Amino acid sequence: MLFNLKKSNQLSSILAPSLPMLLFGALCAVLAGVSGLLAIWCIIQLIGGKDSAYWLIFASLCWCVSALLFALSAWISHFSEAQFSEKLRHKVASHLTRLPAHQLANYKSDNLKRLLGDDITAMHHLIAHLPTEVANLLILPCLTVAFLLVETRLIALVVLLPGLIAAICYLVIIPKLIAKQQIERFDVIAEITTSLNEYSNGITTYRTYITNSGPLNQFKHATTHFIKNISSRIKRVSGVVAFSTSMLQAVATFTIAYSLGKSWPIEELASLLFFSLAVVTPALKLGHGLDYVRAGNAAAKRIEDFLQTPAIPFGQKTNLVTGSGSLTVEQLSLQTTAQMMKQRINFAVSSGTLLAISGVSGIGKSSLLRALSGFEPSYKGTILYQGEDCSSLSEQAWSRLAMLLPQQLPVLDASVKENLALTQPNTTDEHYNNALEQAQLPISLSRSASLLSGGEKQRLHLARAFLSKAKIILLDEPTNALDKETAMRCMKQLKNYAQTQQKIIIMVTHDHTLAAQANEHLYMTKDTLCGEKL
């Protein structure tokens, strides 16, 4: 894990502020363990016949110090980890908002949930428990062995044999078995999923198959294979785990210790038994601790890969050109798939204009809007506002310049007013109601947005356009769920809004009747010059 973090620039930079506290927590855990060993040593002195009052008081004091230091170590570690998790979640969420659309499509909802949930939780468990695990599994066993050798004889190391065997199983044999089993399991699950999908996609047809052929038989074969795979896993992996755990039980160590030292002086035998137990007790956590390490390592790699995904490269300029102006697009080529399209888009539109863009599906209309809003950097060419290159704008400046309302944008599970406040948080109810009227949606601000129909939700988002202070409003199919009469009224309001507020409104639409109502209309094609005005 620590090796992965050293290779991970993103994660190491997030962890760096918390590292001193984590190291202090590890030190507290080590000192707590040492105090516990000293307490055991005091008990051995009591058994050896030393002054009982002195050693009993010292043992009790060591145990109290050990408990306090362990508590302090746990608090410091969890506090430091909480700071790390907060920064990491913010970093992942922030990076998520800056991913281009074509990159974001590579992360399905399950992957994102895993990143924001399971993976960060796995790192939480590892980092929060890391100081204690380092103390229990590395430093304290070494110190215990040192105590064992000082208080007894070299042959006493034989009592460590069961733990050594278990460690080899946990560190070498079990990981190899699990890795092999995972590959087999993934293959079997893929076989089950494929055969089930094939059968369900043509269930009426496949019912006519005889029972020993077709996708249904493949599914039965795959499930049988899966059951056998699970049985094999239990025999091969679980058997080794059970053997390793039994080797770490105190009874195994005590049996060897007593057989070895039954004829020794009582204080040496007590040292052999107690210190061998001090080695076995933390070793019992070996499998649990290694699970944290493996899960944390895998999570760290996935999170780092995500954070290394190229985000939208914004510029540094924070100030926009004041006043109304014109938007100019020169020789723009879009990337809608893995390759750049051969288009060369050229057009200019001035403030006070409603521009409609139409064209066949997949030609790049939505990609053009994303490029104009700064959400899609995968293009070649130039986007100018008032003669200045928009690529030099910072993220905040570009968001003030252009507002994009994409298709099928969900609403918040909140009131209509709270949804409108996403665009304009500090304004009056009168302003909100006026925007709703312009969007042809005269409803109460207190109404739940999640209960609106599809067309009402679309008009709610359209109302946000009438509230926006952005100089450029980008609308992707804003009327596709509306009837013709309502859509036409919305077009008139948008056209009037662009003129009175000196906005540039660019909307994508498949409806040529609506497009004809705009001030200007561009029809996109695959030709070299696709930005021709109609």
Backbone torsions as a table, in degrees:
resi	resn	phi	psi	omega
1	MET	NA	-48.8	-179.6
2	LEU	-64.5	-35.7	177.3
3	PHE	-63.6	-42.6	178.4
4	ASN	-63.2	-38.9	-179.7
5	LEU	-67.2	-33.1	177.6
6	LYS	-66.3	-35.9	178.3
7	LYS	-77.6	-17.9	-175.0
8	SER	-96.5	104.1	-179.4
9	ASN	-64.1	-41.1	-176.5
10	GLN	-67.0	-51.8	-176.3
11	LEU	-69.4	-37.8	-179.6
12	SER	-66.0	-35.6	178.3
13	SER	-68.4	-32.7	177.5
14	ILE	-73.3	-37.4	-177.1
15	LEU	-77.8	-25.4	-172.1
16	ALA	-51.2	-46.6	-179.3
17	PRO	-62.8	-27.6	-177.8
18	SER	-90.1	-10.5	-173.9
19	LEU	-61.5	-43.8	178.7
20	PRO	-58.0	-41.4	179.2
21	MET	-66.7	-38.1	178.7
22	LEU	-64.7	-40.7	177.6
23	LEU	-64.4	-39.8	177.2
24	PHE	-64.6	-39.2	176.5
25	GLY	-62.8	-39.2	177.4
26	ALA	-64.9	-40.8	178.0
27	LEU	-61.9	-42.8	177.9
28	CYS	-61.7	-39.7	179.1
29	ALA	-64.8	-40.7	178.9
30	VAL	-65.2	-46.1	179.8
31	LEU	-63.6	-34.7	176.8
32	ALA	-64.5	-42.6	177.9
33	GLY	-64.7	-40.8	178.0
34	VAL	-62.0	-41.6	178.0
35	SER	-61.6	-38.2	177.5
36	GLY	-65.4	-38.4	178.1
37	LEU	-66.9	-38.6	177.4
38	LEU	-63.4	-36.6	177.6
39	ALA	-63.1	-41.3	177.1
40	ILE	-63.0	-41.9	-179.9
41	TRP	-61.4	-39.1	177.3
42	CYS	-62.9	-40.7	178.7
43	ILE	-63.7	-37.5	177.9
44	ILE	-64.4	-37.3	177.0
45	GLN	-64.6	-36.8	176.7
46	LEU	-62.6	-44.2	-179.9
47	ILE	-63.4	-33.5	179.9
48	GLY	-75.2	-1.6	175.8
49	GLY	94.4	13.8	178.9
50	LYS	-73.1	171.9	-179.2
51	ASP	-52.9	112.3	-171.2
52	SER	-65.8	-42.9	-175.7
53	ALA	-62.7	-46.5	-178.4
54	TYR	-61.6	-50.1	-176.0
55	TRP	-71.8	-31.6	178.9
56	LEU	-67.1	-44.1	178.1
57	ILE	-62.7	-43.7	-178.6
58	PHE	-65.2	-39.7	178.0
59	ALA	-63.0	-44.7	179.4
60	SER	-62.7	-41.6	178.5
61	LEU	-62.8	-43.1	178.8
62	CYS	-62.2	-41.4	178.8
63	TRP	-64.4	-40.3	178.1
64	CYS	-63.9	-44.5	178.2
65	VAL	-62.6	-41.3	179.3
66	SER	-60.9	-44.3	-179.7
67	ALA	-63.8	-43.7	-179.6
68	LEU	-65.2	-41.6	-179.5
69	LEU	-67.8	-38.4	176.9
70	PHE	-63.8	-41.7	178.1
71	ALA	-63.3	-43.3	178.9
72	LEU	-64.2	-41.0	178.1
73	SER	-61.1	-44.4	180.0
74	ALA	-63.8	-42.4	-178.9
75	TRP	-65.0	-46.5	-179.0
76	ILE	-61.9	-44.9	-177.6
77	SER	-63.3	-45.6	-178.9
78	HIS	-70.1	-35.9	177.3
79	PHE	-64.7	-44.8	179.2
80	SER	-64.8	-40.9	-179.8
81	GLU	-66.2	-36.6	179.0
82	ALA	-62.3	-39.9	176.3
83	GLN	-64.5	-42.6	178.5
84	PHE	-62.2	-46.4	-179.1
85	SER	-62.0	-40.9	179.3
86	GLU	-61.5	-46.3	179.4
87	LYS	-65.7	-39.0	-178.7
88	LEU	-67.2	-43.5	178.1
89	ARG	-62.0	-41.4	178.1
90	HIS	-63.5	-41.2	-179.5
91	LYS	-64.5	-45.2	-179.7
92	VAL	-64.5	-45.6	179.7
93	ALA	-64.6	-40.9	179.1
94	SER	-64.6	-42.3	178.9
95	HIS	-65.8	-35.2	179.7
96	LEU	-60.8	-39.9	-179.2
97	THR	-72.2	-15.1	-177.3
98	ARG	-104.6	4.5	178.7
99	LEU	-77.6	137.1	173.8
100	PRO	-62.3	157.4	-176.3
101	ALA	-59.6	-40.5	-177.8
102	HIS	-69.5	-25.4	175.7
103	GLN	-80.5	-39.7	-179.5
104	LEU	-62.2	-31.0	-179.9
105	ALA	-64.1	-20.9	179.3
106	ASN	-75.5	-15.4	-178.6
107	TYR	-107.0	102.8	178.1
108	LYS	-71.6	167.2	-176.3
109	SER	-59.2	-37.7	-179.9
110	ASP	-65.1	-38.9	178.7
111	ASN	-65.3	-40.6	179.6
112	LEU	-67.0	-41.1	177.3
113	LYS	-62.0	-37.7	179.7
114	ARG	-67.0	-41.6	179.2
115	LEU	-63.3	-49.7	-175.2
116	LEU	-78.2	-19.0	-177.4
117	GLY	-112.2	-80.0	-171.4
118	ASP	-62.4	-44.3	-175.0
119	ASP	-67.2	-43.1	178.9
120	ILE	-68.8	-33.8	175.5
121	THR	-65.0	-40.3	178.4
122	ALA	-61.9	-40.6	177.7
123	MET	-69.9	-31.8	175.4
124	HIS	-60.0	-49.5	-178.5
125	HIS	-60.8	-41.5	-177.9
126	LEU	-67.3	-51.6	-174.5
127	ILE	-69.8	-40.2	-178.8
128	ALA	-65.9	-33.6	-177.5
129	HIS	-98.9	-2.6	-174.2
130	LEU	-59.7	-46.4	179.5
131	PRO	-58.0	-44.7	179.9
132	THR	-66.3	-40.2	-179.6
133	GLU	-65.6	-40.4	178.1
134	VAL	-62.0	-43.4	179.5
135	ALA	-66.1	-47.0	-174.5
136	ASN	-71.9	-37.8	-171.3
137	LEU	-100.3	-9.8	-175.9
138	LEU	-128.7	-62.1	-171.0
139	ILE	-75.5	-49.5	-176.2
140	LEU	-64.1	-41.0	175.1
141	PRO	-58.4	-38.4	178.1
142	CYS	-64.5	-43.7	177.9
143	LEU	-65.2	-37.2	179.6
144	THR	-64.7	-42.5	177.5
145	VAL	-61.5	-38.2	177.9
146	ALA	-62.9	-44.8	175.9
147	PHE	-59.4	-42.6	-177.8
148	LEU	-60.5	-43.4	-179.1
149	LEU	-70.6	-37.8	-180.0
150	VAL	-67.1	-41.8	-174.2
151	GLU	-85.8	-20.1	-177.5
152	THR	-126.6	-132.2	-176.0
153	ARG	-131.8	166.1	-177.3
154	LEU	-60.4	-33.0	-178.6
155	ILE	-66.4	-14.5	179.3
156	ALA	-62.6	-18.4	-179.7
157	LEU	-64.7	-13.6	178.3
158	VAL	-61.2	-29.8	-178.7
159	VAL	-65.4	-15.7	179.9
160	LEU	-83.8	-4.6	-175.7
161	LEU	-59.2	-47.4	178.3
162	PRO	-59.1	-41.1	178.8
163	GLY	-65.5	-36.1	178.2
164	LEU	-65.1	-42.9	177.6
165	ILE	-61.7	-44.4	179.4
166	ALA	-63.4	-40.8	-179.9
167	ALA	-62.2	-41.1	177.7
168	ILE	-61.9	-41.5	178.5
169	CYS	-61.9	-47.0	-177.0
170	TYR	-68.9	-38.3	-172.8
171	LEU	-87.7	-26.0	-173.3
172	VAL	-119.3	-58.4	-170.0
173	ILE	-71.9	-51.2	-175.8
174	ILE	-62.2	-46.0	177.9
175	PRO	-56.7	-38.8	179.1
176	LYS	-66.9	-42.2	179.2
177	LEU	-64.4	-42.7	-179.0
178	ILE	-65.2	-42.4	179.8
179	ALA	-60.9	-42.9	179.2
180	LYS	-65.7	-41.3	179.7
181	GLN	-65.3	-37.3	-179.3
182	GLN	-64.3	-42.2	178.0
183	ILE	-60.7	-46.2	179.3
184	GLU	-63.3	-41.4	-177.9
185	ARG	-65.0	-43.8	178.5
186	PHE	-60.9	-40.7	179.2
187	ASP	-63.4	-42.8	-178.7
188	VAL	-67.9	-43.6	179.1
189	ILE	-62.8	-40.0	177.1
190	ALA	-62.5	-38.5	178.1
191	GLU	-65.2	-42.5	178.5
192	ILE	-63.0	-46.9	-177.9
193	THR	-62.6	-44.6	-179.0
194	THR	-62.7	-48.5	-178.1
195	SER	-65.5	-37.4	179.1
196	LEU	-67.3	-41.3	177.9
197	ASN	-63.6	-43.0	179.4
198	GLU	-61.7	-41.9	-179.2
199	TYR	-68.3	-44.5	-177.2
200	SER	-69.5	-30.3	-179.7
201	ASN	-70.2	-22.5	179.0
202	GLY	-137.7	46.5	-170.7
203	ILE	-60.7	-36.5	-179.5
204	THR	-64.8	-40.9	-180.0
205	THR	-70.3	-44.3	-173.2
206	TYR	-72.7	-14.9	175.9
207	ARG	-65.6	-21.7	-179.3
208	THR	-81.4	-9.7	179.7
209	TYR	-69.8	148.6	172.1
210	ILE	-71.0	159.9	-168.3
211	THR	-68.1	-19.5	-177.3
212	ASN	-102.1	24.0	178.6
213	SER	-149.3	168.7	175.5
214	GLY	80.9	-179.1	-177.3
215	PRO	-59.5	-32.8	179.8
216	LEU	-63.5	-41.7	177.5
217	ASN	-67.4	-36.3	176.9
218	GLN	-62.7	-39.2	178.7
219	PHE	-65.1	-44.6	179.0
220	LYS	-61.5	-41.8	179.2
221	HIS	-62.9	-42.2	-178.2
222	ALA	-66.1	-41.7	-179.5
223	THR	-67.5	-38.3	176.5
224	THR	-62.3	-42.6	177.6
225	HIS	-61.3	-38.9	-179.9
226	PHE	-63.7	-43.9	179.8
227	ILE	-63.2	-42.8	178.2
228	LYS	-64.1	-36.5	179.7
229	ASN	-64.3	-41.7	178.1
230	ILE	-64.2	-43.0	178.8
231	SER	-61.5	-41.8	178.7
232	SER	-63.8	-38.7	179.1
233	ARG	-63.1	-42.6	179.7
234	ILE	-62.2	-42.4	-177.3
235	LYS	-69.3	-44.2	-172.9
236	ARG	-85.0	-48.4	-175.0
237	VAL	-84.3	-54.1	-176.0
238	SER	-63.0	-32.8	177.8
239	GLY	-63.7	-43.0	178.7
240	VAL	-66.9	-39.2	178.3
241	VAL	-62.8	-43.4	179.9
242	ALA	-63.3	-42.4	178.4
243	PHE	-62.4	-42.8	-179.6
244	SER	-64.1	-42.2	179.4
245	THR	-63.6	-40.4	179.7
246	SER	-65.4	-33.2	177.3
247	MET	-65.8	-27.7	-177.8
248	LEU	-89.3	-4.2	179.4
249	GLN	-68.6	147.3	-177.3
250	ALA	-60.2	-32.5	-176.1
251	VAL	-62.4	-35.7	179.6
252	ALA	-66.3	-45.5	179.6
253	THR	-67.5	-42.8	-179.4
254	PHE	-63.5	-36.5	179.4
255	THR	-61.5	-46.6	178.5
256	ILE	-66.1	-42.5	-177.6
257	ALA	-62.1	-44.5	-178.5
258	TYR	-69.7	-40.3	177.9
259	SER	-61.0	-34.5	-176.9
260	LEU	-79.3	-39.8	-170.0
261	GLY	-117.2	19.2	-176.6
262	LYS	-65.2	-23.3	179.8
263	SER	-98.1	1.6	-179.2
264	TRP	-78.3	165.9	171.6
265	PRO	-58.3	152.2	-172.1
266	ILE	-58.0	-39.0	-179.0
267	GLU	-69.2	-32.6	177.8
268	GLU	-71.2	-41.9	177.9
269	LEU	-63.1	-42.2	178.5
270	ALA	-62.4	-41.8	178.0
271	SER	-62.4	-41.7	179.9
272	LEU	-62.2	-44.1	-179.1
273	LEU	-70.7	-48.8	-174.1
274	PHE	-69.4	-44.7	-177.6
275	PHE	-74.2	-29.8	173.7
276	SER	-66.9	-36.1	175.0
277	LEU	-65.5	-35.9	179.2
278	ALA	-65.9	-24.7	175.3
279	VAL	-80.7	-41.9	-175.6
280	VAL	-68.1	-40.1	-175.0
281	THR	-58.4	-51.6	176.6
282	PRO	-70.3	-27.7	179.6
283	ALA	-65.3	-26.2	176.6
284	LEU	-60.6	-23.0	-180.0
285	LYS	-88.6	3.9	-173.9
286	LEU	-58.5	-50.0	-179.2
287	GLY	-62.5	-41.2	179.3
288	HIS	-62.6	-45.5	-179.8
289	GLY	-64.7	-39.9	179.2
290	LEU	-66.3	-33.2	175.6
291	ASP	-60.7	-42.5	176.7
292	TYR	-59.7	-43.6	-177.8
293	VAL	-64.9	-46.8	-179.2
294	ARG	-63.1	-47.4	-179.5
295	ALA	-63.6	-41.5	179.3
296	GLY	-65.4	-40.1	177.6
297	ASN	-62.1	-47.2	-179.8
298	ALA	-63.6	-41.9	179.1
299	ALA	-64.6	-42.3	-179.8
300	ALA	-61.3	-39.8	179.8
301	LYS	-65.7	-42.9	-179.6
302	ARG	-66.0	-42.2	-179.5
303	ILE	-66.4	-41.0	179.8
304	GLU	-65.2	-41.2	176.8
305	ASP	-59.4	-40.4	178.7
306	PHE	-64.9	-45.8	-178.2
307	LEU	-68.8	-21.4	177.9
308	GLN	-84.1	-9.7	176.9
309	THR	-62.6	126.8	-175.9
310	PRO	-56.9	126.9	177.1
311	ALA	-96.0	176.6	-179.6
312	ILE	-67.6	123.8	-178.2
313	PRO	-84.9	96.9	177.5
314	PHE	-83.6	161.1	177.7
315	GLY	-88.3	-162.3	-175.4
316	GLN	-111.3	-13.0	-173.9
317	LYS	-72.7	128.6	-176.4
318	THR	-106.9	-15.8	-176.5
319	ASN	-101.1	130.7	176.0
320	LEU	-90.4	156.7	172.6
321	VAL	-67.4	128.8	-178.4
322	THR	-75.3	157.4	177.1
323	GLY	81.3	174.2	179.5
324	SER	-80.2	158.7	-178.6
325	GLY	-161.3	-157.1	-177.3
326	SER	-124.2	151.8	175.8
327	LEU	-107.4	128.1	-178.2
328	THR	-124.7	129.7	177.5
329	VAL	-115.4	125.0	-175.4
330	GLU	-125.4	123.2	173.1
331	GLN	50.4	47.3	-175.3
332	LEU	-86.5	126.9	173.1
333	SER	-117.1	134.2	-175.1
334	LEU	-105.5	154.4	174.7
335	GLN	-113.7	99.9	179.5
336	THR	-97.3	-19.6	175.5
337	THR	-129.2	-149.4	-179.3
338	ALA	-73.5	-18.3	-177.6
339	GLN	-118.4	153.4	175.4
340	MET	-69.5	138.5	173.9
341	MET	-74.5	154.9	-174.8
342	LYS	-85.1	14.1	-179.9
343	GLN	-71.4	154.7	170.1
344	ARG	-132.0	92.5	-173.0
345	ILE	-85.7	126.7	178.5
346	ASN	-135.0	120.6	172.3
347	PHE	-162.9	163.6	176.5
348	ALA	-137.7	140.7	179.3
349	VAL	-140.1	136.9	-175.7
350	SER	-102.3	165.7	178.6
351	SER	-60.5	149.0	-178.6
352	GLY	86.0	12.3	-173.9
353	THR	-119.0	136.2	169.4
354	LEU	-101.6	114.4	-178.2
355	LEU	-107.3	125.7	176.2
356	ALA	-102.3	137.5	178.4
357	ILE	-122.6	128.2	178.7
358	SER	-133.2	171.4	-177.9
359	GLY	157.7	169.6	-177.3
360	VAL	-67.8	160.1	179.8
361	SER	-62.7	140.5	177.6
362	GLY	83.3	4.1	-177.2
363	ILE	-79.1	-17.1	177.5
364	GLY	114.9	18.3	-177.4
365	LYS	-66.4	-48.0	179.5
366	SER	-65.7	-36.7	177.8
367	SER	-63.7	-36.4	177.3
368	LEU	-62.7	-44.3	179.0
369	LEU	-62.9	-40.7	178.9
370	ARG	-64.3	-38.4	178.1
371	ALA	-65.0	-41.1	-179.4
372	LEU	-68.7	-23.8	-179.0
373	SER	-93.8	-4.6	-179.6
374	GLY	87.4	7.1	-178.7
375	PHE	-92.5	-5.0	-177.7
376	GLU	-137.4	99.6	-177.2
377	PRO	-83.2	-6.2	-174.9
378	SER	-80.9	72.9	176.0
379	TYR	-148.8	159.9	172.8
380	LYS	-118.2	147.6	-177.7
381	GLY	119.8	-163.1	-173.9
382	THR	-134.0	137.0	172.1
383	ILE	-117.8	118.5	-175.3
384	LEU	-118.0	139.4	169.5
385	TYR	-125.5	123.7	-176.0
386	GLN	55.6	32.1	177.6
387	GLY	82.8	-1.4	-179.2
388	GLU	-105.1	138.4	-178.0
389	ASP	-68.5	121.7	-177.4
390	CYS	-69.2	-19.3	-179.8
391	SER	-65.7	-15.4	179.0
392	SER	-85.7	-6.2	-176.8
393	LEU	-77.4	145.9	172.9
394	SER	-74.6	169.8	-179.8
395	GLU	-60.2	-42.9	-178.8
396	GLN	-67.1	-40.5	-179.5
397	ALA	-65.5	-41.6	-179.5
398	TRP	-67.4	-36.3	178.4
399	SER	-67.0	-29.1	175.4
400	ARG	-76.8	-26.6	180.0
401	LEU	-77.3	-46.5	-172.0
402	ALA	-131.0	140.3	175.5
403	MET	-121.6	127.5	-179.0
404	LEU	-110.0	130.5	171.6
405	LEU	-115.9	98.1	-176.7
406	PRO	-76.2	176.5	177.7
407	GLN	-71.5	153.1	173.2
408	GLN	50.0	42.1	177.7
409	LEU	-76.8	123.3	-178.4
410	PRO	-72.4	160.8	176.3
411	VAL	-102.0	159.5	173.7
412	LEU	-71.9	146.2	174.2
413	ASP	-78.7	69.7	-175.4
414	ALA	-152.3	-172.6	-178.8
415	SER	-74.0	164.2	176.5
416	VAL	-59.0	-41.2	-179.2
417	LYS	-62.0	-42.6	-179.4
418	GLU	-65.9	-33.1	175.8
419	ASN	-68.7	-40.7	178.0
420	LEU	-66.9	-31.0	-179.1
421	ALA	-67.8	-13.2	174.3
422	LEU	-60.7	-33.6	-179.3
423	THR	-93.2	-42.2	-177.1
424	GLN	-135.2	87.7	-173.9
425	PRO	-73.4	-28.1	-173.8
426	ASN	-113.6	77.5	178.0
427	THR	-150.0	179.5	-174.2
428	THR	-92.7	160.7	175.3
429	ASP	-61.2	-32.2	178.7
430	GLU	-62.2	-40.1	178.7
431	HIS	-65.6	-41.2	177.9
432	TYR	-63.1	-45.7	-179.0
433	ASN	-64.3	-36.5	178.1
434	ASN	-64.1	-40.2	177.9
435	ALA	-65.2	-39.1	177.5
436	LEU	-64.4	-38.4	178.4
437	GLU	-65.5	-41.5	178.0
438	GLN	-63.0	-32.5	178.3
439	ALA	-86.2	8.6	179.0
440	GLN	61.6	41.8	-179.3
441	LEU	-136.4	74.0	-179.3
442	PRO	-79.8	81.5	-179.8
443	ILE	-126.4	168.6	-178.6
444	SER	-72.0	141.9	178.7
445	LEU	-67.8	-22.5	-178.1
446	SER	-86.2	-5.5	-177.7
447	ARG	-68.5	146.6	179.5
448	SER	-73.1	123.7	-177.6
449	ALA	-67.1	-30.0	-178.1
450	SER	-68.7	-17.7	-179.7
451	LEU	-91.5	-0.2	-179.9
452	LEU	-75.0	155.4	175.4
453	SER	-74.2	172.6	-179.6
454	GLY	-59.8	-44.4	179.1
455	GLY	-66.8	-36.0	178.8
456	GLU	-68.5	-39.3	177.0
457	LYS	-62.4	-38.8	179.5
458	GLN	-65.1	-41.0	178.9
459	ARG	-71.3	-28.1	174.8
460	LEU	-62.6	-43.2	177.0
461	HIS	-66.8	-35.5	178.3
462	LEU	-64.4	-34.9	177.0
463	ALA	-62.2	-32.0	176.5
464	ARG	-63.7	-31.8	176.9
465	ALA	-63.8	-36.7	179.6
466	PHE	-74.2	-11.2	177.9
467	LEU	-98.8	-15.8	-171.4
468	SER	-69.1	142.6	174.8
469	LYS	-93.4	-0.5	180.0
470	ALA	-64.2	149.6	-179.0
471	LYS	-79.3	-25.4	-179.8
472	ILE	-123.0	125.4	177.8
473	ILE	-109.4	125.2	-177.0
474	LEU	-115.5	118.7	-174.2
475	LEU	-121.9	124.0	-179.8
476	ASP	-104.0	107.5	-179.1
477	GLU	49.2	59.7	-174.8
478	PRO	-73.4	-10.4	-175.3
479	THR	-124.7	14.3	-172.5
480	ASN	-69.9	-16.3	179.1
481	ALA	-103.9	10.8	-176.4
482	LEU	-106.8	152.9	173.7
483	ASP	-71.3	163.5	-172.4
484	LYS	-60.9	-40.4	-177.1
485	GLU	-66.5	-45.9	179.1
486	THR	-65.6	-41.4	179.5
487	ALA	-61.5	-39.0	179.7
488	MET	-66.6	-40.0	177.8
489	ARG	-65.1	-39.2	177.3
490	CYS	-63.6	-38.1	178.7
491	MET	-63.1	-41.6	179.2
492	LYS	-64.1	-40.2	178.8
493	GLN	-66.3	-40.4	178.6
494	LEU	-64.4	-41.8	-180.0
495	LYS	-64.5	-42.1	178.4
496	ASN	-67.3	-39.4	-180.0
497	TYR	-63.8	-42.9	178.6
498	ALA	-60.3	-40.8	-176.1
499	GLN	-73.8	-46.1	-175.1
500	THR	-73.6	-33.6	-178.4
501	GLN	-98.5	2.4	-179.6
502	GLN	54.5	48.4	176.7
503	LYS	-98.8	157.9	166.4
504	ILE	-103.1	115.8	179.2
505	ILE	-113.6	121.0	178.5
506	ILE	-117.6	121.3	-178.5
507	MET	-126.0	140.5	174.6
508	VAL	-95.7	133.7	179.9
509	THR	-152.2	147.5	174.0
510	HIS	-94.0	-9.2	-176.7
511	ASP	-87.5	107.3	-177.3
512	HIS	-69.8	-25.2	177.1
513	THR	-66.4	-43.0	177.2
514	LEU	-68.9	-41.8	-179.2
515	ALA	-59.9	-32.4	-179.8
516	ALA	-68.0	-19.6	179.8
517	GLN	-82.3	-12.3	-179.1
518	ALA	-74.4	162.7	176.6
519	ASN	-64.6	-38.4	179.3
520	GLU	-139.9	156.0	-176.4
521	HIS	-140.2	125.4	175.3
522	LEU	-111.7	136.6	176.7
523	TYR	-114.2	117.6	-177.3
524	MET	-87.1	135.8	176.2
525	THR	-133.4	-178.3	177.7
526	LYS	-87.3	0.0	-179.7
527	ASP	-68.4	167.0	-179.0
528	THR	-59.6	-46.5	176.8
529	LEU	-102.0	100.8	-175.1
530	CYS	-106.9	-2.4	-177.9
531	GLY	-98.7	41.5	-178.1
532	GLU	-77.6	132.6	176.9
533	LYS	-80.1	140.5	178.1
534	LEU	-100.2	NA	NA
